[in-house]
Each structure stands twice: as C-alpha cells, then as structure tokens.
Amino acid sequence: MPDDAHIDPKWYTRAFDALYPIVYAHRTVEAAEPEARGAARMLRLSSDDRLLDLCCGAGRHLVHLLRVAPDACGIDYSPALLARARTLLGPRAPIARADMRALPFGRAFDVVTSFFTSFGYFFDREENLRVAHEIARVLRPGGRFLIDHVNAAHVAQRLEPKSDENRAGYRLVSERWIDDARRVNKRIRIYADGRLIDEVFESVQLYAPDAFRDLLAEAGLRVEALYGDFDGAPLDDAHPRMVAVGRSIAS
C-alpha cells in the first residue's frame, strides 16, 4: 500500500465521474457485446424476461441485452454515467439513479445482471450482503441472476503493482495493492499537459469461490455455476473473471 494512500469508504461517489470513461476507455460498447451475448446464453435469456441491469453505468451491456430481452431497465448511482446511458439507449430502456443497497422496485424481475465488478464495493460485509438481499428481493421466485466479479486467485497471482499509460490525451498513473482485509485497491492519478488534475480510488472486496457462494446463499441466492469468462470456461486461476450464475431460492 502506498504510504500516502487513504481510501474513503465512500470512494464510489467520486470514482465514476466524468473522467471514468477516460480511465476505462478500452471498456467500450463493442467490447461489451460478446460479454452480453455470453451472459444471455448462460441465463437462457428470452424475450419474455423482464431484466434489471444493476449498476448499468453508461449502458454498454444493456444496449446489447435489449436485443434479446426488450423489457429491460437499468440503475446506476453515477449521474455522469447515467447521462451517457441516456444518450446511448434513448427511449429503448428506462434507467434511473439508485443505490444498489435500496432498489426502488418490488419483486418485479425475471433476471438481474451485474457486470464488470459492481459488487463488493462496501467495507462492511453487511452492506455487501444487503446488496445481495436486494437482488434476491426484486427477483421473482426462481428468477435468475448473473454477477460478474474478479477472480481473487488470479488477482493475487498477477496483480500489476503499478502502470503508467496514456489514453485519449491523458496520462494515467495507477497503483494497485491487496490489503489485509482482502480488498483489491487502486489509486489512479490523472494528468493533463503534465499537470495532475484528479486522483481517484477504487476498492473491491475479493471473494474465494466458496465464500462468494455462502454470502449469496445467505441472501437467498443459489449459485448454480461459476465460470472463468463469458465463453463458459471453468473457473480456475488462469482466468481473470468469476462469473456467478444462479437463481433466487425465495418462494
């Protein structure tokens, strides 16, 4: 951990502002298409399904999921990303600002998706469990879910402590570390014309597969399969993702 790094537990209130699309410029609408296609296959998504894309961001997965499940909507906490989503999606899908710990829905969905490590944000285990409870609460009995998270074993083996790169005219200097609480953290310093213009942090809880299963089961979600990517590869240390697919066990 860098000596001068202090992560605010509410880091997520700043991490997804107007510069986020620069930091993750490679996470494009086009790059999301095979992930959305794989998710649709894993979930056996159909045109009859009502879908919620949790933490939809700029809508890059949702725009593809709509082709299979046109009755879909999204929520996110970031006004900046929601503005981009509205531009991308237009009238095709309703989207709204909401906290994933308090979803503004009843038991309304057949499917809930969560892409690109949008789980495990909170420092308190009970807060992350609350998110899982909310997913279970808004799913109809037997409803399906997909949660795309990082593979903890892969991260532990291959984490790049520091990188220095240029994207879209900005210089990004990133530092990464795993702390004693088994959270993977990142500090990103953003420079323009040689001047530091912003510093943002990210912090996500790492979960071993069994611990992830247990957490979700505690909330009423049964994991039926864990994959290492969206092509359905088995979960192992060589794959960077942990894609959990399962069902609500609520009656």
Secondary structure, 3 states (H helix, E strand, C coil): CCCCCCCCCCCHHHHCCCCHHHHCCCCCHHHHHHHHHHHHHHHCCCCCCEEEEECCCCCCCHHHHCCCCCEEEEEECCHHHHHHHHHHHHHHCCEEECCCCCCCCCCCEEEEEECCCCCCCCCCHHHHHHHHHHHHHHEEEEEEEEEEEECHHHHHHHCCCEEEEEECCEEEEEEEEECCCCEEEEEEEEEECCEEEEEEEEEEECCCHHHHHHHHHHCCEEEEEEECCCCCCECCCCCCEEEEEEEECCC
